[in-house]
Amino acid sequence: MGMPDKATTVERIMENKAYVSQFKELYGDTIFDDKDKAYAAMAEAIASFERTELFAPFDSKYDRHIRGEYKMTKQEELGMTLFFSQQFTNCNLCHQLKKIQEIAAWVSVVADPRNINCRPKFHLDICIFQS
């Protein structure tokens, strides 16, 4: 985050010998010859990691609700309504993965009770996260 361009991002990756070795093992010895290809490989590697259960176990109250294993409280239902609302908040327009998975951001921030200090405060159409 905060890198000015693809080339700078790839240069940062190349500063880590372990990353260089792993990238070459996965994408070939010439992966860093083309900055755009190296950047695309980085994006692919991150996306692959984000699809793992280690990164996103999807075991929140919302996930259990979708599976029919949990009945949400009225407050949780209101939060879900606000999250999906096109009239009040529009949160789900930015905070989404695939339509099938729907709202991973809402799950991790709002529904998981371990994140009580990270719950959003709604002001107009903007989520402001306060810790």
Phi, psi and omega in degrees: 000145177079010179278140186288334182197175182298317183300318179294322178297315179295320177300321178296318177300319183291347177287344183256111184300324180294318178297315180301313180299314181293319178297316180295323178295319183278322190244000178101156185296339183260012185303326183272000177290332180240111185299323179295319178293321179295319178296317178297322178295320178298314180298319178296318179296317179296315180299320178297316178296319182294342177273355181279157177293332178301317182280316186224083183290344180048058177229057178256178175301321180297316179299317178294325177299313179300322180281358180080018183259356185211137174257121182291150173286168178299322179294319178293320177297320177297317178300318179294319178299314178298318182299317183273354185295128173270349181270326189251315190235322182061023182306317186292350178292327179258322186267084180205157171251242176271156179302327181295318182277343177059274197230063181302324180295317178296319179300310186286330184265312189265313190281332183282118184296341178292343183258029184303328181280354182250007184294141183286150169254126184270122175231111185056236182253023186240131173274124176244114183272129179239138177257000000 
